[in-house]
Amino acid sequence: MITLSTSDPAFDRDFTALVNARREADADVARDVRIIVSSVRDEGDAALAAFTKKFDRHDPNETGWRIEKSEWLAAYQGLDPALRDALDLAAARITTYHEKQRPQDSDTTDDAGVRLGARWNAIEAAGIYIPGGRAAYPSSVLMNAIPARVAGVSRIAMVTPTPDGEINPLVLAAAHIAGVDEIWRIGGAQAIAALAYGTQRIAPVDVITGPGNAWVAEAKRQLYGVVGIDMVAGPSEIVVVADDRNDPQWIAADLLSQAEHDPTSQSILFTDDAAFARTVADAVDMQIGQLATANTARTSWDANGAIIVTASLDEAIPLVDRLAPEHLQLACDDPQALFDKVRHAGSVFMGRLTPEAIGDYVAGPNHVLPTGRRARFASGLSVLDFMKRTSFLQLDEAALAAIGPAAVALAEAEGLPAHAKSGRAASVTHHTARLALYAPHRSFRA
């Protein structure tokens, strides 16, 4: 963990190094993924089976390629009632939030008489990737499948690795709640390739969403264009902006909520009080020793964590924008005043009583968020990721006469004569048709 202060003469240099530090896939990962993707594209199920035996230690020809819906229902019914209620509550809140994201069609006629509009349609098939190696994430099932279902996607295919053939029943229960259509026992880059290209057993999809490791993220990057993707997700991040009126134990827990995800995750604290910064650092060190995820959290905190002391909380906001974090927590008296100044963040948690973990599970907004400074240009997963917009236009004779000549002029200026002829011919055709309509008995001689 590094400690920086904006009063240090070397702060700009050191902070720039922190912003630019790379924690994502390297060239070796890209090379390996390229081999896996080409194998699945060319060999289909045979390659999938081979990679599953190699990485997940089971043969899908023996353990089964698909998990049947009866198993999902049994898993849901077999949950502890309190846990089942928690999943149901989360699903209901996520559904309600995402239903408000559905876009509206438009259809208007402008002053020139041109009819203009847009129509939204859901994609036909979505593939969702759910991690299953280091941990099982039923919340990710809800966050990926529910927006697709709200959008109106016809088929939702889920892939998840099942090491040694085992799967967490919580994942199956979440799939049952969220309305998934099929679950395949495959993971890694090979699963992304299967969804993109299709195999003998698995039909291809139109969009792939969901978090995964470096190989999964790289496969999505390489296959974008063959299939749509939500984003290229990297290691988790949290930035906390907090004053000394917070409980340092709470702030430490918030920082560790992301550090425990992965050794490459990053947790950063901005505060305007140096003494509070030291107290939080001590609290982090104490709490790490109490976590079952201590090894992961310690590696993440030591390698990528940072505490930055600023002259004021306002001074922290431009620095936060440079980081463009996945999660931003504003733990202060007036979080709205700071939030009004924030431009780049995946999701913002406002106030002293809004821990990031609430957003991960039950608040409603999606927890699939841009990482690696991508919040500068990207947003979290939404219903729109599973929909596409088709524009349309319609002209009558008057509208064509009003704007057609401008189109012809621009086409000629761009050196595209066929474009110009198209616009000119359409005008002539409509003019000729009008003459024929009003003079049907007139005869013409050569």
N, C-alpha and C positions, 0 to 999 in steps of 0.2 A: 504494500500500500504506500502510495506517495502522498505527501502533504505539500500543498502549494499555497501561496498567499499573493494576492494582487499587489501588495506593497513591495514584493521582491523585484529587484531590477530585471531578473531573468524570467519573470513570470510569463511574458508573451511567448518566449521561446519554449519554455517547459510546457505551457498549456497547449501550444500548437502541436508539440510532440504527442501529448495525450490524445488530442483530437484525431491525429493521423495514425495512431497506433493500429496496426492490423491484427485482427483476431479471427480472421475467417480462413476459408479453404486455400490451400496452396496449389502449386502446379501439379504435384503428385496426385492430389485428389482429382483434379480435372482430368488427368491422364487415365486414372483408374476408372472414372465414371464413363469416359468415352468408350472404353473397352466394353464395359458392362452394357451400356446403352446399345451399342452396335450388335452385341451378341443377342440381346432380347429381340431387337428388330429383325434379325436374320433367322433366329432359331426358335423364337416364341416360347412355348411352354417348356421345352427341353432345357433351354437356358435358365428359365425361371426356377425349375426344379433343381438344377445344378447349383445355382447361387444360393437357394434356400438351404440346401443340404450343407453347403460350405459355411454360410454365415449364421444360420439359425439352428443348425444341428437337427434338422428333421426333414423327411422326404414327404412333400405334399401328396405324392401318389399313394402314400401309405396313411398319413395322418388326415388327409382330406384337403382339397384346395379351398373349399368354401365352408363357412360356418353357417349352419342352417338357422332359420328364424326361430324355430322351436327352442334352440339353445339360448337365443337372446331373451325370449320371454321367460324362460326358466331362470336365467340369471337375474332378471328384473324382479321376478316374484320371490326369489331367494334372498334378496338384500335385507339387511337389517332395516326395519321400518323407518328409523330416523334418517338413515342414509338415503333410502328411497325417496323420502319426503324432501330431502335436500336437493337431490337430482331433479325432482319434479318442480321444485320452486325455481331452481336455476333455469330449467328449460322454459318455464312460463315467462320469466322475466326477460330472458334472451329473445323469446318469440315476440313479446310485446314491443320491445325496443326496436327490433328489426322490421316489424310490420310497418313502422312509421317511416322506414326508408324507401318503401316502394315508390318509384317515380311515376309521374302522371304523363299520359300521352298529351300531345298538343296538336291543334288543328286550327289555323287562322288564315284569313285572307287579308293581304296588306293593301296599301293605298293604290298600288299599281294593278290590283286585281289578281295577284298571284296567290294561289293557295299553297301554304307552307305548313309543314308539321313534322312530327316525329312520333313513331310508335315503338314502344318497348316490348320486347319478348324475352322470355327466359331461354337460356341455352337448353339443349335437350338432355345432356348427360354431364354430370360432375363427378370427379374423382376426389376423394378426400384421403389424405395421408395422416395416420395416427401413429405416433411413436409407440414402440412397445419393448424397447430394449432396456435402457437405463431405468425407466419408470413407465407407468401406465397413466394415461391422462384422459379420463372420461370427460373432463371439461372441454378438452379439445374436440371431442366428438360433437358435443352440443354446439360449440362455437363455429364449427365448419358446416355441419349438416343443416342446422336450423335456418341460417340465412338462405341456403340453397333451396330448402323446402318452401320458405316464405316467398322466394322469387318465382316459384312454380316450376322448378326443374323436374323433369319427368323421371330421371333415373339417377340415383345417388349410389355410387360404388365406393366402398371403403376398403382400403388396404392397410394392413397392420402386421408387423413382424410378430411371430409367435415363437420365441426362443424355446427350443426343446419341445415345440408343439403346444406350449401352454399359453393361455391368454387370461388376462384379468377379467373376472366377471363384471366388474364395474364398467369396463369398456363396452361389453355386450349389452348391458342394461342401458347405457347411454345411447347406443345405436337404436335400441328398441324405442326409446322415448323420442328420439330425434327424427325418426322416419327414414332411416337408411334402408336401401333396397337390397344390397348385397354386401357381404364381407368376405374378403380374400385373405388367406394366410400368407401373405408375402410382404416384404419390406425392403428398405434400402433403395438405392438407385435403380435396381432392377424392377421394383414395383412402379416407380414413376415411368420408366420406359414402357412397361406393360400397359399402363393406363393411356399413355400417349399414342402408341402404335397399335395396341390391341394384340392379342395372341389367339391361339386356337380356342381357348376357353373364355378369355376376358375380352369383352367388346371395348373399343376405344371410347374415350370421353372427350369432351370439348374443353373443359377447364379442370385444372388440378390445383387444389388448395391444401393447406395444412403444414404444420411445422415438422422439422426432421433434423437429422445431423448434417454434417458438412457434405456428405455424399448425396443425401437427398436434395439439399439446397443446390448443389452443383448440377445434379440431373435436371432439376427444374430450369436452371439457367440455360443449359445446353438444349433443352427441348422446347423452350419458348419459341413459338412460331409454328411448330408442329401442333402444339396445344397451347391454350391460354393458361396462365398461372396467376396466382394472387400476388406473390412477391417472392424475391429471393431472401429468405430469412436467415439471419446470422445469429450469433450468440445473444442471449438476453441482456437487457440493460435497464438500470434504474438510476435516475438522478433525483435526489431529495434536496429541496431548498428549505432550510429550517432555521428558526431563531432559537435563542437560549431559553425560551419559555416552554419548549417541548420537553417531554420526558426522554432523556437520552437512551433509555432502554427500548422505548418504542421506535425511535429513529434507527437504532442499531438493528432491530428486528426487521424493519422495512428494507434496510440495505441488504441484509442477509437473505431476504425473500427471493432475490434474484441471484445472489452469489451461490446459493445451493443448487441452482439449476445445472450448472456446467462449469468446468474449470476455466472456460473462456468467457464466462459471463462478466459483466462489469457493473459495479455499484459506486456511485459518486455522491458525496455530500458537499453542498455549498452552505456555508453559514457565515454570519457576520460576527461571530464570537469565538475567539481562539480557545478560550477555556472550555467552552461547550464542545468544540471540535475534539479536544483531547479526551473529554469525558465520553463522547460517543465512540471514539476509537477504542478506549478501554472496554466499553460495553460490548463492542463487536468481538473483541478478543475473548471476553468472558463467555459470551453466548455461543461462539463457535464450538467451544469445547463441550457444550451440552447438546449439540445437534447430532442426529443419526447420520446426517449428510456432512459431517465435519470435514472430512478429507477434501471433498469437492469445494465446499465453501471456503476453506482455508486457502486452497490453491487459487481460487478466483480472486479472493480479497487481496492476497499477497501480490499476485501478478498484475491485476487490473484495477483494483480499488483505488480510490483517491478521495482526499478531503481537501477542500479548497476554501480558504478564508478570504472573504471579501469585505470591503469597507461598509457595504450595506447589502440588503437583499436585492434591491433594485439593480445594483451593479452586477449581480449574478445572472440576470436574465439574458443579456447579449451573449454571455458565455454559454448558457444553456442552449441558446439558438444555434451556436456553432456546433455543439454536440448533437443536436436534433435527436434527443433520446427516444427510445421506445416507450418508456414510462417516465412521467415527471410528477413528482409529489411536491405540493406547495403547502408546507406545514407552518402556517403563520396566522396572525390575527385577521389579515385582509387578503385572502388568497385571490379574490377576484381582481384586485388592483394589479397584482403580478401577472395573473392569467391574461389580462387585457394586453399586456406587452409581449406575450409569448407568441412567436410565429411558427416554430418548428418543434413538434412533439407528437408522438403517436397517440398517447392518451394521457390526460392530466387528472390528477387526484387532488382535490382541493380541500384544504383545512387540516386540522390536527387529528380529526377522527375519521379520515378516509384512507385507510391503508390500501396499498396496491393489491393485496390478496383478495379484497372484496371484488375488485374488478376482474380478477382472474376467474372468479366462480359465479357470483350471483347478482352482480349489479345490473347487468343487461348489455352494456356496450361490449363489442367484440374484443377478445384478448389476443387475437392474431394481429400483430402490429408490426410496422416497419422498423427494422433494426439497422445498425451500421450507418447511421446518419441519413438513412433513406426517408426519414420523416420530413426532410427538406422538400421532397417532391411526391411522396406517397402517403396513403392513408391506410387505416386498419381495414381488415376484411369487412365487407358489407354485402347487402343484397345486390348492389350494383355489380359486384364481381361475377354474379351468376346471370346477368342480364346483358342485353345488347340493344342499341338504339338504331332504328332504321328511319332515316329521314325520307320525306316524300314532298313532291311539288306538282302542281297542276296549273296550266295556263289556258286561258281562253284566247280568242282572237285579239281582244283589246289589250290583254296583258302581254301577249307576244309582241304586239306592235309597240308597246310601251318600253319594253326592256330588251327585245331581240336585237335591235341595231347596235346597242352597246356591246352585247356578246359578240356579234360579228366583228366589230371594230377591235375588240381585245384579241380575238382569235387571229385576226390578220396581223396585229402588232406582234404576236408571239410566233408568227411564222407557221401557223397551223391551218392551211387552206381547207382541209376537210372539215375542221370544226366550223370555220366560217361558212362553208357551203351548207352544212347541216342547219345552222341557224337561219341562213337566207332561204334555203329550200322550204323549211317549215313555214316561214312567213308566206312564201309564194303559194304553197299548197293550200293554206287556209284561205288566202285571198281568192284563189281559183274556185275552191269549194263554195265560197260565199257567192261568187258570180253565178255558179251553176244552180245554187239554191233559189236565187231570185229571178233567174231567166232560164227556166227549164225548157222552154220551147224554141229558144233561139238556135238557129242553125249556122254552121260555119262552113265556108267553102275554101278549098285550098287556093 
